[in-house]
Amino acid sequence: MYQLFSISFYLFLIAIWGIINSSFVLITLLIAFELALLACSYNFIIFSIYLDDITGQVFALIILSVAGIESSLGLAILIAYSRIKGDIFFSSVTLLKT
């Protein structure tokens, strides 16, 4: 049982490390956020199986659907931004003031 929790914990640590050390590339930030949401939903599923309750699996399904929506919108914004500016670095996003 503790092995499953450690997998979720390590996934979340990798996601936090990816957010901190993303070298300001927006696609890496999106992937790291998706990994953090995946670790969270994995933890909900583990608790759901351990407690023999379906509520955790419902929450995991909601989290994964929100993560899918977030990634599709983020990638659409990133593609539009890269077509306008020519790069996808986070440092040049502050230049979007109109």
C-alpha positions in Angstrom: 0.0 0.0 0.0 2.8 2.4 0.9 4.5 1.7 -2.5 1.5 3.1 -4.3 1.6 6.3 -2.2 5.3 6.6 -2.8 4.7 6.5 -6.6 2.1 9.3 -6.3 4.5 11.3 -4.1 7.4 10.9 -6.5 5.2 11.9 -9.4 4.3 15.0 -7.6 7.9 15.8 -6.7 8.9 15.4 -10.3 6.1 17.8 -11.3 7.2 20.4 -8.7 10.8 20.0 -9.9 9.6 20.5 -13.5 7.8 23.7 -12.5 10.8 25.1 -10.7 13.4 24.1 -13.3 11.4 24.6 -16.5 14.0 27.0 -17.9 11.1 29.3 -18.8 9.7 27.2 -21.6 5.9 27.3 -21.5 5.4 23.8 -22.9 7.4 22.3 -20.0 5.3 24.2 -17.5 2.1 22.8 -19.0 3.5 19.3 -18.9 4.6 19.7 -15.3 1.1 21.0 -14.3 -0.4 18.0 -16.0 1.9 15.7 -14.1 0.9 17.3 -10.8 -2.8 16.8 -11.6 -2.1 13.2 -12.6 -0.3 12.5 -9.3 -3.3 14.1 -7.4 -5.8 12.0 -9.3 -3.7 8.9 -8.8 -3.7 9.6 -5.0 -7.5 9.9 -5.1 -7.8 6.5 -6.8 -5.5 4.9 -4.3 -7.5 6.2 -1.4 -10.7 5.2 -3.2 -9.5 1.6 -3.5 -8.1 1.5 0.0 -11.3 2.9 1.6 -13.7 0.9 -0.7 -15.5 4.0 -1.8 -16.2 5.3 -5.3 -16.1 9.0 -4.4 -12.3 9.2 -5.0 -12.7 7.8 -8.4 -15.3 10.3 -9.3 -13.0 13.1 -8.1 -10.2 11.6 -10.2 -12.4 11.6 -13.2 -13.3 15.3 -12.6 -9.7 16.2 -12.1 -8.6 14.4 -15.3 -11.4 16.1 -17.4 -10.4 19.5 -16.0 -6.7 18.7 -16.8 -7.6 17.8 -20.4 -9.5 21.0 -20.8 -6.6 23.0 -19.3 -4.0 21.4 -21.5 -6.0 21.9 -24.7 -6.6 25.6 -23.9 -3.0 26.1 -22.9 -1.7 24.5 -26.0 -4.1 26.6 -28.2 -2.9 29.8 -26.5 0.7 28.6 -26.8 0.4 27.9 -30.6 -1.3 31.3 -31.2 1.5 33.0 -29.1 4.3 31.2 -31.0 2.8 32.2 -34.3 2.7 35.9 -33.3 6.0 36.1 -31.5 8.1 33.3 -32.9 9.2 31.7 -29.7 7.7 30.0 -26.6 9.9 31.3 -23.9 8.2 32.6 -20.7 10.5 35.6 -20.4 8.9 37.2 -23.5 5.3 36.8 -22.2 5.7 40.0 -20.2 5.9 41.9 -23.4 2.2 41.3 -24.2 1.1 44.6 -22.6 -1.2 46.4 -24.9 
